Amino acid sequence: MSATISMNGRSFEEQGSPFFYLADTVWSAFTNATLEEWEEYLDYRKMQGFNVLQMNVLSQWDASGSDLDWEPFALQEDGSYDYSQLNEAYFDRATEMVRMAVERGFTPALVLLWCNYVPDTWATPFQQGNKMPLEVVEPYVTYAVKRFSAFNPIYLVSGDTDFPSELANRYYQTALDTVKRISPSSVATLHIQGRLREIPEVFMNHEGLDFYMYQSGHNSEFQHYSHEIAEHFYNLTPERPVINGEPCYEQISYSRNVYGRYSALDARRAAWQSLLAGGAAGVTYGAHGIWSWHKKGQNFGIVEGEGFDSPYDWRAALRFEGAWDYSFIKYVFDMYNLVGVKPLDIVLNQTKEIRAAGNEDTVILYVPVNTKVRLDFEAEAYSFTTIDLMHRRFARTEAYRENGYSVLPMHEFEHDVVIIGTKK
């Protein structure tokens, strides 16, 4: 089985049925997780309903330390990669890990070129050497695609990249062209730098770019980008599904070494606002300790660039409550047939934090802070249910008319809610 782009160009489907892209972030799995740990992880996330795993094919430059010794290429005397010599044992093991995931129903989403392997990107000042030669990109991508093609992965051609130069763009264009030449039916996109919203024209117009993936990221000053960038990509031409591929990870510290960590509520807010502002094809969760596959006692010291405080041990991070919030999102979207739902500009409150979306039969709103919601919308024609997202309690809600607009009254819960209306 594999996820494909739906006929309406706004979402994914699998075997003709809507497919809500619910991913977890496991960039460092291939280098840091043992097969026994991987099996434990997969079984837990399968239980929660996740169906996509975002993984880096190569070594993650900011992974946690590991006792394992797995490298994708042969090492030279100075410790840098000899890109002419692939390590077959590494890829044998990675292939086995992908097979284990696919057997449990996951779709792998594989990053081919994280930005640290490409010259001129924002990561270059922090990792000067060990860049992949441009002439190696095509044979490496050819090898990787042939290795993993049996598992019908999604390809994230780039990882966390900006587009600073023609040279950098050539790396990603070569990789994307190679993917589509070898496996034209594969779904592919670019994983771009946090808060970035502009993609070069060569990729925007590329028939091989199947969906938009952005990341609202981990900077505490820009969490409103969850909905702002979703809205931006939703309104672009050509129309494609939109995914927030990296909202704030649960329990990651605020970037740039700012004191504080993101809670389950923060991660939940980023998800719901992304989904209802245009990114309704799905969303990606991250736990600070899973993405870097951290083990207690191992080193973690990313002080350059965004800069983050220490992760939790991966087993503790696996059980963060926020993953259940994302699991519940998928449940709601599937139950109410909301995959690919269209954003609606119907909220009259003076805030962009309250988001609304809908289809022919259903309207859904996310209200992060309790208040009366005023709507430019015939809400009286709908039956409403308010869901307390903290405790997942359900309450009936009656809309009424006031001063020429519809009103959803202030609810009785103390936390953020979604309000779902179905036509009477």
NUDREN-515873 format. One record per residue (C-alpha): x, y, z; residue in one letter. Coordinates in pm, 1 decimal. Example, Ala and Ser with C-alpha at 12.3 -4.5 7.8 and 13.67 -1.06 7.14 Angstrom:
2
+----------+----------+----------+----+
:     east :    north :       up : aa :
+----------+----------+----------+----+
:   1230.0 :   -450.0 :    780.0 :  a :
:   1367.0 :   -106.0 :    714.0 :  s :
+----------+----------+----------+----+
//
This chain:
424
+----------+----------+----------+----+
:     east :    north :       up : aa :
+----------+----------+----------+----+
:      0.0 :      0.0 :      0.0 :  m :
:    109.0 :    358.7 :    -56.1 :  s :
:    -27.3 :    708.7 :    -11.0 :  a :
:   -103.2 :    902.8 :   -329.7 :  t :
:   -236.9 :   1250.0 :   -405.1 :  i :
:   -615.8 :   1266.5 :   -418.8 :  s :
:   -805.5 :   1382.3 :   -726.2 :  m :
:   -888.6 :   1719.1 :   -568.3 :  n :
:   -518.4 :   1792.5 :   -517.7 :  g :
:   -569.5 :   1890.5 :   -153.2 :  r :
:   -507.9 :   1569.0 :     37.8 :  s :
:   -377.5 :   1212.9 :     25.3 :  f :
:   -559.2 :    889.9 :    -32.0 :  e :
:   -477.8 :    523.0 :     -0.8 :  e :
:   -653.9 :    267.0 :   -219.0 :  q :
:   -921.8 :    525.2 :   -297.5 :  g :
:   -993.7 :    620.7 :     65.1 :  s :
:   -892.5 :    945.8 :    239.4 :  p :
:   -551.9 :    919.0 :    407.6 :  f :
:   -480.7 :   1154.0 :    697.0 :  f :
:   -102.1 :   1200.4 :    707.3 :  y :
:    -16.2 :   1158.5 :   1077.5 :  l :
:    361.3 :   1145.0 :   1100.9 :  a :
:    608.1 :   1110.7 :   1382.3 :  d :
:    957.4 :   1261.4 :   1363.5 :  t :
:   1234.2 :   1001.1 :   1392.7 :  v :
:   1518.7 :   1160.5 :   1198.3 :  w :
:   1792.6 :    966.0 :   1377.9 :  s :
:   1646.6 :    615.7 :   1386.3 :  a :
:   1883.4 :    451.3 :   1137.8 :  f :
:   2197.0 :    547.3 :   1332.1 :  t :
:   2080.3 :    550.2 :   1693.5 :  n :
:   1807.6 :    289.8 :   1752.7 :  a :
:   1872.8 :    -78.6 :   1807.2 :  t :
:   1636.0 :   -315.8 :   1631.2 :  l :
:   1484.9 :   -413.3 :   1967.4 :  e :
:   1422.7 :    -48.4 :   2054.2 :  e :
:   1281.8 :     12.3 :   1708.5 :  w :
:   1032.0 :   -270.5 :   1748.9 :  e :
:    916.0 :   -131.1 :   2084.6 :  e :
:    880.0 :    215.6 :   1934.1 :  y :
:    687.4 :     95.3 :   1628.8 :  l :
:    439.0 :   -106.0 :   1832.0 :  d :
:    363.9 :    192.4 :   2057.1 :  y :
:    312.0 :    442.4 :   1775.5 :  r :
:    103.5 :    190.7 :   1580.7 :  k :
:   -121.9 :    157.2 :   1885.6 :  m :
:   -164.8 :    535.1 :   1885.4 :  q :
:   -267.9 :    545.2 :   1518.8 :  g :
:     33.5 :    709.6 :   1356.8 :  f :
:     74.7 :    608.4 :    992.9 :  n :
:    383.4 :    795.2 :    862.1 :  v :
:    741.4 :    804.3 :    993.4 :  l :
:    974.1 :   1087.8 :    887.0 :  q :
:   1330.5 :    948.8 :    885.0 :  m :
:   1667.9 :   1067.3 :    761.4 :  n :
:   1834.7 :    819.5 :    525.1 :  v :
:   2179.5 :    956.4 :    620.7 :  l :
:   2325.9 :   1048.4 :    958.0 :  s :
:   2139.5 :   1332.1 :   1132.4 :  q :
:   2394.0 :   1604.2 :   1205.2 :  w :
:   2231.6 :   1703.3 :   1536.8 :  d :
:   2138.8 :   1355.1 :   1661.4 :  a :
:   2214.1 :   1254.7 :   2019.4 :  s :
:   2525.7 :   1055.1 :   2092.0 :  g :
:   2508.3 :    681.1 :   2041.7 :  s :
:   2698.7 :    367.3 :   2140.1 :  d :
:   2613.7 :    226.3 :   1798.2 :  l :
:   2859.2 :    265.3 :   1514.1 :  d :
:   2657.6 :    295.0 :   1195.5 :  w :
:   2766.1 :    524.4 :    913.4 :  e :
:   2620.5 :    532.2 :    559.6 :  p :
:   2959.2 :    580.8 :    391.6 :  f :
:   3314.7 :    462.8 :    449.9 :  a :
:   3518.7 :    691.4 :    675.1 :  l :
:   3842.2 :    855.6 :    573.5 :  q :
:   4139.1 :    904.3 :    808.6 :  e :
:   4015.9 :   1248.0 :    917.9 :  d :
:   3670.5 :   1108.7 :   1004.0 :  g :
:   3492.6 :   1257.7 :    701.7 :  s :
:   3291.9 :   1049.7 :    456.7 :  y :
:   3429.2 :    885.3 :    146.7 :  d :
:   3114.6 :    939.2 :    -58.4 :  y :
:   3238.6 :    702.4 :   -326.6 :  s :
:   3201.4 :    404.8 :    -90.7 :  q :
:   2852.4 :    326.9 :     36.1 :  l :
:   2835.2 :    111.7 :    347.9 :  n :
:   2617.0 :   -179.0 :    238.0 :  e :
:   2576.4 :   -302.6 :    596.4 :  a :
:   2430.2 :     33.0 :    700.1 :  y :
:   2173.3 :     22.0 :    421.6 :  f :
:   2094.9 :   -345.5 :    490.8 :  d :
:   2004.6 :   -247.5 :    845.2 :  r :
:   1810.9 :     62.7 :    735.7 :  a :
:   1616.9 :   -150.6 :    487.8 :  t :
:   1527.8 :   -394.1 :    764.9 :  e :
:   1403.5 :   -106.3 :    984.0 :  m :
:   1185.8 :     23.6 :    700.6 :  v :
:   1052.9 :   -327.4 :    640.5 :  r :
:    958.7 :   -356.7 :   1010.4 :  m :
:    773.1 :    -25.7 :    990.2 :  a :
:    587.8 :   -107.3 :    668.8 :  v :
:    479.1 :   -445.5 :    806.0 :  e :
:    302.7 :   -254.4 :   1083.0 :  r :
:    123.1 :    -27.3 :    838.1 :  g :
:    351.5 :    277.8 :    839.7 :  f :
:    443.1 :    477.9 :    531.2 :  t :
:    811.3 :    579.4 :    545.7 :  p :
:    887.8 :    941.9 :    456.4 :  a :
:   1259.9 :    940.5 :    381.6 :  l :
:   1484.5 :   1247.5 :    374.0 :  v :
:   1748.8 :   1212.9 :    104.1 :  l :
:   1965.8 :   1523.8 :    153.9 :  l :
:   1961.5 :   1706.0 :    487.0 :  w :
:   2092.0 :   2059.0 :    443.2 :  c :
:   2425.9 :   1991.8 :    615.6 :  n :
:   2528.7 :   1771.6 :    319.6 :  y :
:   2469.4 :   2056.3 :     72.1 :  v :
:   2699.6 :   2359.7 :     27.1 :  p :
:   2590.3 :   2720.3 :     94.1 :  d :
:   2291.9 :   2633.8 :    316.8 :  t :
:   2232.4 :   2789.3 :    657.9 :  w :
:   2406.9 :   2488.7 :    819.7 :  a :
:   2738.1 :   2552.2 :    642.0 :  t :
:   2888.4 :   2785.8 :    907.8 :  p :
:   2822.6 :   2522.3 :   1172.2 :  f :
:   2950.3 :   2225.4 :    973.8 :  q :
:   3213.8 :   2347.5 :    731.7 :  q :
:   3337.9 :   2018.7 :    589.8 :  g :
:   3203.5 :   1683.1 :    478.2 :  n :
:   2979.7 :   1817.8 :    200.7 :  k :
:   2859.1 :   1566.6 :    -56.1 :  m :
:   3011.9 :   1632.1 :   -399.9 :  p :
:   2748.9 :   1724.3 :   -655.5 :  l :
:   2855.0 :   1441.4 :   -885.2 :  e :
:   2774.3 :   1189.6 :   -611.6 :  v :
:   2412.1 :   1304.0 :   -567.4 :  v :
:   2265.7 :   1117.0 :   -863.1 :  e :
:   2435.2 :    779.2 :   -792.5 :  p :
:   2356.0 :    806.0 :   -419.8 :  y :
:   1988.4 :    890.8 :   -477.8 :  v :
:   1965.6 :    619.8 :   -743.9 :  t :
:   2098.8 :    368.1 :   -494.4 :  y :
:   1867.1 :    484.7 :   -214.0 :  a :
:   1553.5 :    484.6 :   -430.3 :  v :
:   1627.8 :    136.8 :   -563.1 :  k :
:   1696.9 :     18.5 :   -207.5 :  r :
:   1367.8 :    144.5 :    -65.8 :  f :
:   1135.7 :    139.8 :   -368.3 :  s :
:    971.2 :   -188.4 :   -266.1 :  a :
:    827.3 :    -10.1 :     40.2 :  f :
:    657.1 :    274.0 :   -154.7 :  n :
:    804.8 :    554.5 :     55.7 :  p :
:    736.0 :    924.7 :     36.4 :  i :
:   1059.1 :   1111.0 :    -41.6 :  y :
:   1150.5 :   1432.3 :    139.2 :  l :
:   1418.5 :   1538.2 :   -106.1 :  v :
:   1564.5 :   1805.6 :    121.8 :  s :
:   1594.3 :   1836.6 :    497.9 :  g :
:   1553.4 :   2168.1 :    682.8 :  d :
:   1691.6 :   2362.5 :    389.7 :  t :
:   1695.8 :   2715.5 :    265.6 :  d :
:   1770.9 :   2788.0 :    -99.8 :  f :
:   2072.0 :   3019.9 :    -81.9 :  p :
:   2237.0 :   2960.5 :   -418.5 :  s :
:   2207.9 :   2805.9 :   -761.5 :  e :
:   2457.8 :   2542.1 :   -650.9 :  l :
:   2246.6 :   2432.9 :   -354.5 :  a :
:   1937.1 :   2423.8 :   -574.2 :  n :
:   2116.2 :   2198.8 :   -823.1 :  r :
:   2167.6 :   1939.8 :   -549.7 :  y :
:   1797.5 :   1924.0 :   -471.6 :  y :
:   1689.8 :   1943.3 :   -834.8 :  q :
:   1924.4 :   1656.9 :   -920.7 :  t :
:   1782.6 :   1452.5 :   -635.4 :  a :
:   1419.7 :   1526.0 :   -726.8 :  l :
:   1479.8 :   1455.1 :  -1095.7 :  d :
:   1648.1 :   1126.9 :  -1006.1 :  t :
:   1363.2 :   1015.0 :   -780.1 :  v :
:   1107.0 :   1081.9 :  -1049.8 :  k :
:   1312.3 :    921.9 :  -1324.1 :  r :
:   1360.3 :    597.2 :  -1132.5 :  i :
:   1025.5 :    587.9 :   -951.9 :  s :
:    781.0 :    824.8 :  -1126.3 :  p :
:    486.4 :    716.3 :   -911.7 :  s :
:    662.4 :    802.9 :   -584.9 :  s :
:    527.1 :   1098.5 :   -388.2 :  v :
:    791.4 :   1364.3 :   -320.4 :  a :
:    832.1 :   1703.5 :   -156.1 :  t :
:   1087.2 :   1937.0 :      5.1 :  l :
:   1132.7 :   1968.6 :    380.7 :  h :
:   1226.2 :   2336.2 :    412.9 :  i :
:   1378.3 :   2554.5 :    681.7 :  q :
:   1169.1 :   2671.8 :    973.1 :  g :
:    950.7 :   2974.4 :    900.2 :  r :
:   1048.8 :   2973.8 :    531.3 :  l :
:    761.7 :   3019.1 :    288.2 :  r :
:    927.4 :   3090.9 :    -47.7 :  e :
:   1030.7 :   2802.4 :   -274.8 :  i :
:   1234.9 :   2871.6 :   -590.5 :  p :
:   1040.4 :   2867.7 :   -914.5 :  e :
:   1234.1 :   2567.3 :  -1043.0 :  v :
:   1068.9 :   2359.4 :   -770.6 :  f :
:    732.9 :   2535.7 :   -763.6 :  m :
:    682.7 :   2447.8 :  -1128.7 :  n :
:    834.8 :   2101.8 :  -1106.3 :  h :
:    580.5 :   1831.3 :  -1187.2 :  e :
:    759.4 :   1605.8 :   -940.8 :  g :
:    678.6 :   1826.0 :   -640.2 :  l :
:    362.3 :   1659.1 :   -515.1 :  d :
:    280.4 :   1851.0 :   -196.8 :  f :
:    395.6 :   2149.3 :      8.2 :  y :
:    569.7 :   2079.6 :    337.0 :  m :
:    660.9 :   2367.9 :    566.7 :  y :
:    773.3 :   2387.6 :    927.0 :  q :
:    647.5 :   2646.6 :   1169.9 :  s :
:    938.5 :   2545.0 :   1391.9 :  g :
:   1050.9 :   2599.5 :   1747.7 :  h :
:   1111.0 :   2973.8 :   1782.9 :  n :
:    887.2 :   3117.4 :   2055.0 :  s :
:    843.8 :   3447.3 :   1869.1 :  e :
:    690.4 :   3288.2 :   1559.7 :  f :
:    439.0 :   3025.6 :   1667.7 :  q :
:    169.1 :   3215.3 :   1476.8 :  h :
:    342.0 :   3090.1 :   1162.1 :  y :
:    163.4 :   2760.0 :   1216.4 :  s :
:   -149.0 :   2911.3 :   1062.8 :  h :
:      7.6 :   3196.1 :    863.2 :  e :
:    229.0 :   2972.1 :    649.3 :  i :
:    -43.3 :   2709.5 :    608.9 :  a :
:   -267.3 :   2980.5 :    469.7 :  e :
:     12.5 :   3103.1 :    242.2 :  h :
:     80.9 :   2763.3 :     84.8 :  f :
:   -289.0 :   2680.1 :     56.2 :  y :
:   -339.0 :   2984.0 :   -165.5 :  n :
:    -45.4 :   2915.4 :   -397.5 :  l :
:    -69.0 :   2797.0 :   -756.5 :  t :
:    -37.6 :   2516.6 :   -845.3 :  p :
:   -264.6 :   2379.3 :   -575.7 :  e :
:   -113.8 :   2095.7 :   -372.8 :  r :
:   -175.8 :   1932.6 :    -34.0 :  p :
:    -15.7 :   2124.5 :    254.7 :  v :
:    153.5 :   1965.5 :    558.1 :  i :
:    314.6 :   2129.5 :    859.7 :  n :
:    606.2 :   1885.3 :    866.4 :  g :
:    767.1 :   2030.3 :   1178.4 :  e :
:    554.5 :   2218.6 :   1429.9 :  p :
:    706.6 :   2279.3 :   1772.5 :  c :
:    814.6 :   1947.3 :   1922.6 :  y :
:    670.5 :   1857.6 :   2259.7 :  e :
:    918.4 :   1939.5 :   2539.5 :  q :
:   1181.3 :   2084.3 :   2307.2 :  i :
:   1321.8 :   2408.8 :   2441.3 :  s :
:   1250.7 :   2739.8 :   2273.5 :  y :
:   1512.0 :   2785.7 :   2002.5 :  s :
:   1804.4 :   3029.0 :   2021.5 :  r :
:   1865.8 :   2909.8 :   2378.9 :  n :
:   1562.2 :   3097.9 :   2511.0 :  v :
:   1446.5 :   2958.9 :   2845.7 :  y :
:   1131.4 :   2746.0 :   2831.4 :  g :
:    993.3 :   2428.7 :   2671.1 :  r :
:    689.9 :   2358.4 :   2456.6 :  y :
:    407.1 :   2176.8 :   2632.0 :  s :
:    152.7 :   1934.0 :   2493.9 :  a :
:    -85.9 :   2230.9 :   2470.4 :  l :
:    161.7 :   2425.9 :   2256.3 :  d :
:    210.1 :   2132.5 :   2019.4 :  a :
:   -165.5 :   2073.8 :   2004.9 :  r :
:   -237.0 :   2437.2 :   1924.7 :  r :
:     20.1 :   2438.2 :   1644.3 :  a :
:   -138.0 :   2126.5 :   1494.9 :  a :
:   -499.1 :   2242.8 :   1501.6 :  w :
:   -417.4 :   2590.4 :   1372.1 :  q :
:   -211.5 :   2443.1 :   1087.6 :  s :
:   -484.4 :   2200.8 :    990.7 :  l :
:   -769.0 :   2450.8 :    984.5 :  l :
:   -572.3 :   2727.3 :    809.0 :  a :
:   -501.1 :   2522.0 :    498.0 :  g :
:   -281.7 :   2230.9 :    604.0 :  g :
:   -565.6 :   1982.1 :    635.6 :  a :
:   -391.8 :   1696.4 :    454.2 :  a :
:   -229.9 :   1600.2 :    784.7 :  g :
:     34.2 :   1700.0 :   1036.1 :  v :
:    360.5 :   1583.9 :   1193.3 :  t :
:    427.8 :   1533.5 :   1562.9 :  y :
:    767.0 :   1555.0 :   1731.7 :  g :
:    889.4 :   1457.0 :   2078.1 :  a :
:   1215.6 :   1596.9 :   2214.0 :  h :
:   1404.1 :   1274.0 :   2264.0 :  g :
:   1255.5 :   1073.2 :   1978.5 :  i :
:   1376.0 :   1283.8 :   1683.5 :  w :
:   1738.3 :   1267.9 :   1806.0 :  s :
:   1687.6 :    920.2 :   1960.5 :  w :
:   1835.3 :   1026.3 :   2291.6 :  h :
:   1948.3 :    787.2 :   2563.2 :  k :
:   2005.0 :    907.5 :   2917.1 :  k :
:   2371.8 :    970.0 :   2977.2 :  g :
:   2454.7 :   1033.9 :   2612.1 :  q :
:   2574.8 :   1369.9 :   2488.9 :  n :
:   2352.9 :   1629.9 :   2327.7 :  f :
:   2491.7 :   1974.4 :   2268.5 :  g :
:   2347.5 :   2168.0 :   1979.9 :  i :
:   2445.8 :   2520.3 :   2072.5 :  v :
:   2482.6 :   2656.5 :   1720.5 :  e :
:   2199.7 :   2771.1 :   1500.9 :  g :
:   1866.5 :   2728.2 :   1671.1 :  e :
:   2020.4 :   2578.6 :   1988.0 :  g :
:   1819.0 :   2345.5 :   2213.6 :  f :
:   1830.0 :   2224.8 :   2572.9 :  d :
:   1876.1 :   1854.3 :   2653.8 :  s :
:   1621.6 :   1598.6 :   2530.4 :  p :
:   1442.7 :   1338.6 :   2739.7 :  y :
:   1536.4 :    972.7 :   2717.4 :  d :
:   1363.0 :    829.0 :   2412.6 :  w :
:   1142.2 :    594.6 :   2618.3 :  r :
:   1015.5 :    884.0 :   2830.1 :  a :
:    961.7 :   1097.8 :   2520.4 :  a :
:    774.1 :    814.1 :   2349.7 :  l :
:    505.8 :    840.3 :   2616.6 :  r :
:    454.1 :   1216.6 :   2617.3 :  f :
:     85.3 :   1302.4 :   2635.5 :  e :
:     94.6 :   1519.0 :   2325.1 :  g :
:    125.1 :   1218.6 :   2095.5 :  a :
:   -219.8 :   1113.1 :   2214.1 :  w :
:   -347.6 :   1462.4 :   2126.7 :  d :
:   -226.4 :   1413.0 :   1770.8 :  y :
:   -374.2 :   1065.1 :   1765.1 :  s :
:   -706.6 :   1218.2 :   1868.2 :  f :
:   -679.7 :   1471.9 :   1585.7 :  i :
:   -659.7 :   1188.8 :   1335.6 :  k :
:   -959.3 :   1023.2 :   1499.9 :  y :
:  -1166.1 :   1342.2 :   1467.5 :  v :
:  -1064.1 :   1401.1 :   1105.3 :  f :
:  -1144.4 :   1044.3 :   1008.3 :  d :
:  -1471.3 :   1028.8 :   1202.0 :  m :
:  -1608.2 :   1355.1 :   1055.3 :  y :
:  -1457.5 :   1309.3 :    706.3 :  n :
:  -1246.5 :   1624.3 :    736.1 :  l :
:   -932.4 :   1522.8 :    546.1 :  v :
:   -842.8 :   1811.5 :    313.9 :  g :
:  -1107.5 :   2038.8 :    464.8 :  v :
:  -1119.5 :   2394.4 :    324.2 :  k :
:  -1027.9 :   2693.9 :    547.1 :  p :
:  -1317.4 :   2933.5 :    607.0 :  l :
:  -1295.4 :   3307.1 :    670.0 :  d :
:  -1604.4 :   3324.4 :    891.5 :  i :
:  -1469.9 :   3421.7 :   1236.4 :  v :
:  -1554.6 :   3781.3 :   1332.4 :  l :
:  -1351.9 :   3789.6 :   1655.2 :  n :
:  -1048.1 :   4017.3 :   1630.8 :  q :
:   -791.9 :   3738.0 :   1637.8 :  t :
:   -630.3 :   3497.6 :   1393.3 :  k :
:   -582.3 :   3240.8 :   1668.5 :  e :
:   -936.7 :   3108.2 :   1626.4 :  i :
:   -942.0 :   2906.7 :   1304.7 :  r :
:  -1232.2 :   2764.3 :   1105.2 :  a :
:  -1265.4 :   2520.4 :    818.2 :  a :
:  -1540.9 :   2321.9 :    656.7 :  g :
:  -1682.7 :   2110.8 :    377.6 :  n :
:  -2033.6 :   2064.6 :    237.9 :  e :
:  -2169.8 :   1902.2 :    554.0 :  d :
:  -1942.6 :   2002.8 :    840.4 :  t :
:  -1778.6 :   2308.8 :    993.2 :  v :
:  -1501.4 :   2290.0 :   1252.6 :  i :
:  -1344.1 :   2560.1 :   1467.5 :  l :
:  -1041.8 :   2561.7 :   1696.5 :  y :
:  -1069.3 :   2797.8 :   1994.7 :  v :
:   -747.4 :   2808.4 :   2198.3 :  p :
:   -872.3 :   3049.5 :   2468.1 :  v :
:  -1228.5 :   3051.7 :   2594.0 :  n :
:  -1454.1 :   3323.3 :   2456.7 :  t :
:  -1779.9 :   3382.1 :   2275.3 :  k :
:  -1722.6 :   3317.4 :   1905.1 :  v :
:  -1901.9 :   3540.3 :   1653.0 :  r :
:  -1947.1 :   3403.8 :   1302.4 :  l :
:  -2038.0 :   3538.3 :    961.2 :  d :
:  -2215.1 :   3213.1 :    894.1 :  f :
:  -2561.8 :   3057.4 :    926.8 :  e :
:  -2465.2 :   2852.2 :   1229.7 :  a :
:  -2825.4 :   2789.5 :   1331.7 :  e :
:  -2852.3 :   2536.3 :   1050.5 :  a :
:  -2594.8 :   2316.2 :   1225.7 :  y :
:  -2584.9 :   2097.8 :   1535.2 :  s :
:  -2269.5 :   2169.8 :   1734.7 :  f :
:  -2052.6 :   1963.0 :   1966.7 :  t :
:  -1772.9 :   2119.9 :   2171.3 :  t :
:  -1478.3 :   1891.5 :   2252.7 :  i :
:  -1252.7 :   1972.9 :   2547.0 :  d :
:   -912.2 :   1879.2 :   2406.6 :  l :
:   -741.6 :   1845.4 :   2742.8 :  m :
:   -975.4 :   1579.3 :   2881.6 :  h :
:  -1157.1 :   1483.4 :   2558.4 :  r :
:  -1501.3 :   1557.3 :   2701.3 :  r :
:  -1790.6 :   1627.9 :   2464.8 :  f :
:  -2066.4 :   1885.3 :   2519.9 :  a :
:  -2369.9 :   1996.1 :   2319.8 :  r :
:  -2356.1 :   2357.6 :   2207.0 :  t :
:  -2645.4 :   2570.3 :   2079.5 :  e :
:  -2575.0 :   2851.4 :   1833.9 :  a :
:  -2792.8 :   3159.9 :   1836.1 :  y :
:  -2841.6 :   3482.0 :   1640.8 :  r :
:  -2730.3 :   3820.3 :   1775.6 :  e :
:  -2701.4 :   4158.9 :   1602.4 :  n :
:  -2707.8 :   4004.4 :   1257.8 :  g :
:  -2443.3 :   3737.6 :   1310.0 :  y :
:  -2427.5 :   3389.3 :   1457.2 :  s :
:  -2283.7 :   3321.9 :   1800.4 :  v :
:  -2130.4 :   3016.1 :   1962.4 :  l :
:  -2152.9 :   3087.1 :   2335.9 :  p :
:  -1861.0 :   3071.9 :   2573.7 :  m :
:  -1824.4 :   2708.9 :   2677.6 :  h :
:  -1774.6 :   2563.0 :   3025.7 :  e :
:  -1428.3 :   2411.0 :   2977.0 :  f :
:  -1102.0 :   2561.3 :   3101.0 :  e :
:   -882.6 :   2462.8 :   2807.3 :  h :
:   -868.4 :   2478.1 :   2427.8 :  d :
:  -1153.8 :   2318.7 :   2233.5 :  v :
:  -1266.9 :   2224.8 :   1888.1 :  v :
:  -1628.8 :   2292.2 :   1798.7 :  i :
:  -1777.5 :   2073.3 :   1528.6 :  i :
:  -2101.3 :   2154.1 :   1351.5 :  g :
:  -2291.4 :   1912.9 :   1130.0 :  t :
:  -2586.1 :   2013.0 :    912.4 :  k :
:  -2923.1 :   1943.4 :   1067.4 :  k :
+----------+----------+----------+----+
//
